[in-house]
Each structure stands twice: as C-alpha cells, then as structure tokens.
C-alpha cells in the first residue's frame, strides 16, 4: 500500500538522511548553546554598570553578534567556504555544514541570552555582589540558574531554526533531508520524496518543541 502511494521513496536513504539531519541539528545546537551563552554573558557583563563594564568590548561584541545574525544563512554558507574547507577539508557532507550552522546560529542565540539575563532582578545580582561573591560565582550561581527557563526556551527556538538551516544547507550537498528533498526529489520531479522529507523535518521540529516546552515547565520555579 505504502509502496504504491510513495513509489519513489527509498526508505533506507530516507532513514540515513534523517540521521544526518539529527546529527547536524544536535551537534550544531550543542556548540551554539556553549558559544551563544558565552557571547550573551560577555555582552551582559561588559555593558555599562555591570561587573566587566567595558564600552569597547561591549561595542565590538555587539557588532559581531549583529553582523553574523543578520547575514542570510545561504549567503553565510558561501562566505564560509574557505573556512569550511580549512576545518573539514570538504564542502560536502554533514560535517561540512557544521561551521556555517554554528556561526550562523550562535550570535542569534547570544542575543537571546542577553535578553534573558536582562530580565533577572537586579536586586539578586546586587545581593550576591554585596556578599563578596566572585564573578564566576555570580555567573554560575546567579545569572545562569535565574535565567535557565528563558535560556532553554531560547535554545529550543534556535534548534528549530537550525533544522531549517540544515535543509537549506542540503541545497549545496551538506546531506540530510534537505539534500534528499532537493536532489532526489525536486530535481527529479519526485514529489513523494519531497513530501516525505518535509513531513520528517516537521516531526523533528515538533519533537524539539515538545522537549523544550516540557523542560521549561519543569525548570520554571515561578
């Protein structure tokens, strides 16, 4: 029955492409969380009136974040071809997509981290400072714990955006469901392949959203 409805779908290829999409999404989300968190904390602490107040660092970091989160992803992939070849040695395959995915998403998440940190009650930070807490203590015992629901919510949104980025990266042969939908589906006029790949991408997005929403509900103490 399924074979008659979807005659062009190679389920082994579809499964392999799904695994590649999940690999790219998970790895890029992990590095995006780490780098974006660092960028957001640096932006927050270097702002006027904060612990590391430094106008130069704040301006430069803010400019880098704004520039890279404003570049359309498909253009960013092209711009990063030399760096990708240097790091990975090729422009094809899931690993080749990771530099562009991370560089494209980390500044976006960094800005979301900054917004989350700015929502923290200033009295909590001042109380920690008055007790002589070190900067590292304030970061790991105050800033991150107090903003964790917003941080999780932000990385959920970013991870979903990354799924879309992996599909765009597929157009240049990065692998995953995007490559399968474009090369095996669109270019060969196999609509059933495109539809199945799209449905699988939607399922991945729904799962990420469910996990993110569940985590926020569990961690939100309000």
C-alpha positions in Angstrom: 0.0 0.0 0.0 2.7 2.5 1.0 4.9 1.5 -2.0 2.0 2.3 -4.4 1.4 5.7 -2.7 5.1 6.5 -2.5 6.7 4.7 -5.3 9.9 6.8 -5.5 10.8 6.8 -1.8 13.8 4.8 -0.8 13.3 4.3 2.9 16.9 3.3 3.6 18.0 6.6 2.0 15.3 8.5 3.9 16.4 7.0 7.2 20.0 7.8 6.5 19.1 11.4 5.6 17.1 11.7 8.8 20.0 10.5 10.9 22.3 13.1 9.2 19.7 15.9 9.9 19.5 14.9 13.5 23.4 14.7 13.7 23.7 18.2 12.2 21.0 19.6 14.5 22.2 18.1 17.7 25.9 18.9 17.2 25.3 22.5 16.0 22.8 23.1 18.8 25.3 21.9 21.4 28.1 24.2 20.2 25.6 27.0 19.6 24.5 26.8 23.2 28.0 27.0 24.5 29.2 29.8 22.3 26.0 31.7 22.4 25.9 31.5 26.2 29.4 32.9 26.3 28.6 35.7 23.9 25.4 36.6 25.8 27.2 36.7 29.2 30.0 38.8 27.7 27.5 41.2 26.3 25.7 41.4 29.6 28.7 41.8 31.9 30.5 44.3 29.6 27.5 46.6 29.5 27.6 49.9 31.4 27.1 49.5 35.1 27.9 45.8 35.1 30.8 43.8 36.6 33.0 43.9 33.5 31.8 47.3 32.2 33.9 48.0 29.1 32.5 50.1 26.2 35.0 48.9 23.6 34.5 45.1 24.3 30.7 45.6 24.5 30.6 47.5 21.2 32.8 45.1 19.3 31.0 42.0 20.7 27.6 43.6 19.9 28.7 44.4 16.4 29.9 40.9 15.7 26.7 39.4 17.0 24.5 41.8 15.0 26.5 41.3 11.7 26.5 37.5 11.8 22.9 37.1 12.9 21.9 39.4 10.1 23.6 37.6 7.2 21.1 35.3 5.3 22.2 31.7 6.0 22.6 30.6 2.4 25.0 33.6 1.8 26.8 32.8 5.0 27.5 29.2 3.7 29.1 30.7 0.6 31.2 33.2 2.5 32.4 30.5 4.9 33.5 28.0 2.1 37.3 28.8 2.6 37.0 28.3 6.4 34.9 25.2 6.0 37.4 23.6 3.6 40.2 24.6 6.0 38.5 23.0 9.0 36.8 20.0 7.4 38.6 19.5 4.1 35.4 19.4 2.0 32.2 21.2 1.3 30.0 18.1 1.2 28.5 16.0 4.0 27.1 16.8 7.4 30.4 17.8 9.0 30.9 20.4 6.3 27.6 22.1 7.3 28.6 22.5 11.0 30.8 25.6 10.8 28.1 27.6 9.0 25.4 26.3 11.2 27.2 27.2 14.4 28.5 30.6 13.2 25.0 31.4 11.9 23.1 30.4 15.0 25.5 31.3 17.9 25.1 35.1 17.5 21.3 34.7 17.3 21.3 32.7 20.5 23.8 35.1 22.1 21.3 37.9 21.7 18.5 35.8 23.2 20.8 35.0 26.2 21.4 38.7 26.7 17.7 39.4 26.7 17.2 36.6 29.3 19.9 37.9 31.6 18.5 41.4 31.4 15.2 40.1 32.8 16.9 39.0 36.1 16.0 41.1 39.1 18.9 43.4 39.7 18.5 43.0 43.4 19.5 39.4 43.2 22.8 40.3 41.5 23.4 43.2 43.9 22.9 40.9 46.9 25.4 38.4 45.6 27.9 41.3 45.0 27.4 42.7 48.5 28.2 39.3 49.9 31.6 39.3 48.1 30.7 36.7 45.5 33.3 36.3 42.8 32.3 37.0 39.2 32.4 33.3 38.4 30.1 32.6 41.3 27.7 35.2 40.1 27.7 33.7 36.6 27.2 30.1 37.6 25.2 30.5 40.8 23.0 33.5 40.0 22.9 34.5 36.3 22.5 31.1 34.7 20.2 29.5 37.4 17.9 32.6 37.5 17.6 32.7 33.7 17.5 28.9 32.9 13.9 28.7 31.7 14.5 31.6 29.3 17.8 30.0 28.2 16.1 26.7 27.5 13.2 28.4 25.7 15.8 30.3 23.6 17.8 27.3 22.6 14.6 25.5 21.6 13.8 28.3 19.2 17.4 28.2 17.9 17.4 24.4 17.5 14.2 24.7 15.4 15.8 27.4 13.3 18.8 25.1 12.9 16.6 22.3 11.5 15.6 24.8 8.8 19.2 25.8 8.2 20.2 22.1 7.7 17.5 21.9 5.0 19.0 25.0 3.3 22.5 23.5 3.6 21.2 20.5 1.8 20.9 22.5 -1.4 24.7 22.6 -1.7 25.1 18.9 -0.8 25.5 19.1 3.0 23.5 15.9 3.4 20.4 15.2 5.4 16.7 15.5 4.4 17.3 18.8 2.7 19.8 17.2 0.2 17.5 14.3 -0.4 14.4 16.5 -0.9 16.3 18.7 -3.4 18.5 16.3 -5.3 16.4 13.1 -5.2 13.0 14.8 -5.0 12.8 18.3 -6.6 15.4 17.9 -9.4 13.9 14.5 -10.5 10.3 15.7 -10.1 9.6 13.1 -7.4 7.0 14.9 -5.3 6.5 12.0 -3.0 10.2 12.2 -1.9 9.8 15.9 -1.2 6.6 15.4 0.8 8.0 12.6 2.9 11.2 14.6 3.6 9.2 17.6 4.6 7.0 15.5 6.9 10.0 14.1 8.6 11.5 17.5 9.1 8.2 18.7 10.7 8.3 15.7 13.0 11.8 16.6 14.1 10.7 20.2 14.8 7.6 19.0 16.8 9.8 16.7 18.9 12.3 19.6 19.7 9.4 21.9 20.6 7.9 19.3 22.9 11.1 18.6 24.7 11.8 22.3 25.0 8.4 23.2 26.4 8.5 20.2 28.8 11.9 21.3 30.1 10.8 24.9 30.6 7.8 23.8 32.6 9.9 21.5 34.8 12.6 24.2 35.4 10.4 27.3 35.8 10.0 27.9 39.5 7.7 30.9 39.1 
